[in-house]
Amino acid sequence: MESQESNRQVLPEQKAGYIWSLINHKCARCRQGNMFQSSNAYNLSQCMKMNNNCPVCHQRMEIEVGFYYGTSYVSYALTVALSVASFVAWWVLIGFSTNDNRFFWWLGINIVMLILLQPYLMRLSRAIWLSFFVRYNPNWKIEKTDSRERS
């Protein structure tokens, strides 16, 4: 009788999903290494300190000088999307009226929500921006990073 060990197939390593890696601020190339030195986005003194290289695959986090200036566009889009989503949710669940101050309640709650989410949204916009320029590489273990990636 053959042992079960000889019949066992080696499954390929399952890659982390794109959305999961963005939400958890993982490296765009290997989707395993942390982009930021601190995992807590609300430690405000360290929330935006990034690793120079991915601790797993050694991908540079800042491809060129001033690379993350473009994250302002991503952050703006995320903020608008959250505001529209909260507006629609408020409209469906509570409704708006000209007879009371429901709109101003939504506006105040939306402002507070955006202020509280700002550190996380800034990190998320950096993860999204990096993923635009650095693609996932399933062969990252055997293929080295390009040394010319930083100008």
C-alpha positions in Angstrom: 0.0 0.0 0.0 1.4 3.4 -1.0 1.9 5.9 1.7 -0.1 9.1 1.7 3.1 11.1 1.5 3.8 10.0 -2.0 0.3 10.9 -3.2 0.3 14.3 -1.7 0.5 17.1 -4.3 2.4 20.2 -3.7 0.0 23.1 -4.1 1.3 26.4 -5.4 1.6 29.2 -2.8 -1.7 31.1 -2.8 -1.3 34.8 -3.5 -2.9 37.4 -1.3 -5.7 39.2 -3.0 -5.2 42.7 -4.4 -7.9 44.4 -2.2 -6.6 42.6 0.9 -3.1 43.7 0.3 -4.2 47.3 -0.2 -6.4 47.4 2.9 -3.5 45.9 5.0 -0.9 48.1 3.3 1.3 45.3 2.0 4.0 45.6 -0.7 2.6 45.7 -4.2 5.2 43.3 -5.6 5.0 40.4 -3.1 1.8 41.3 -1.2 3.5 40.1 2.0 5.8 42.7 3.4 4.6 45.7 5.3 4.9 49.1 3.6 4.9 51.0 6.9 7.2 50.7 9.9 4.3 50.8 12.4 1.1 48.7 11.8 -1.0 51.3 13.8 -2.2 54.1 11.6 -3.3 56.1 14.6 0.1 56.4 16.1 0.3 59.9 14.7 4.0 60.4 15.3 4.9 57.3 13.2 1.8 56.8 11.0 3.5 57.8 7.7 7.0 56.4 8.3 7.6 53.9 5.5 10.2 51.2 5.1 12.8 52.0 2.6 12.5 48.5 1.1 10.0 45.8 1.5 11.2 43.5 4.3 10.2 40.4 2.3 11.1 41.0 -1.4 13.3 44.2 -1.1 11.2 46.3 -3.5 11.9 50.0 -3.1 9.0 51.8 -1.5 9.8 55.2 -2.9 10.6 54.6 -6.6 11.8 58.2 -7.2 12.1 61.4 -5.3 8.7 62.9 -4.7 7.0 59.7 -5.8 4.1 60.0 -3.4 2.9 63.5 -4.4 0.4 61.8 -6.6 -1.3 60.3 -3.6 -3.2 63.5 -3.1 -5.4 62.6 -6.1 -6.1 59.1 -4.8 -6.8 60.5 -1.3 -9.2 63.0 -2.8 -11.0 60.3 -4.8 -11.3 58.1 -1.7 -12.7 61.1 0.3 -15.3 61.9 -2.3 -16.3 58.3 -2.6 -16.8 58.0 1.2 -18.7 61.2 1.3 -21.0 60.1 -1.5 -21.5 56.7 0.1 -22.4 58.2 3.4 -24.7 60.7 1.7 -26.6 57.9 -0.1 -26.7 55.8 3.1 -28.1 58.8 5.1 -30.6 59.5 2.4 -31.9 55.9 2.3 -31.9 55.3 6.0 -32.8 58.7 7.5 -33.8 60.9 4.6 -33.5 64.6 4.0 -36.0 67.3 4.6 -36.3 71.0 4.2 -38.2 71.2 7.5 -35.4 70.2 9.8 -31.6 70.1 10.1 -31.0 66.5 8.9 -28.6 67.7 6.1 -26.5 69.6 8.6 -26.4 66.5 10.9 -25.1 64.4 8.0 -22.6 67.1 7.1 -21.2 67.2 10.7 -21.1 63.4 11.0 -19.4 63.1 7.6 -16.8 65.7 8.6 -16.0 63.9 11.9 -15.9 60.5 10.0 -13.4 61.9 7.5 -11.2 63.4 10.2 -11.1 60.2 12.1 -10.4 58.1 9.0 -7.7 60.5 7.6 -4.6 58.6 8.9 -5.9 55.4 7.5 -6.9 57.0 4.2 -3.5 58.6 3.7 -1.9 55.1 4.1 -4.4 53.5 1.8 -3.8 56.1 -0.9 0.0 55.4 -0.7 -0.7 51.7 -1.1 -3.0 52.3 -4.1 -0.5 54.7 -5.7 2.4 52.2 -5.4 0.2 49.5 -6.8 -0.3 51.6 -10.0 3.4 51.5 -10.7 4.6 48.2 -9.2 2.8 45.1 -10.3 2.4 41.9 -8.4 5.1 39.4 -9.4 4.3 35.8 -8.6 7.9 34.9 -9.2 9.3 37.5 -6.8 11.3 34.9 -4.9 13.5 34.0 -7.9 13.4 37.3 -9.8 15.4 40.2 -8.4 14.1 43.8 -8.3 15.3 46.1 -11.0 18.1 48.2 -9.6 17.2 51.1 -11.9 13.8 51.7 -10.2 15.0 54.7 -8.4 16.2 57.7 -10.3 
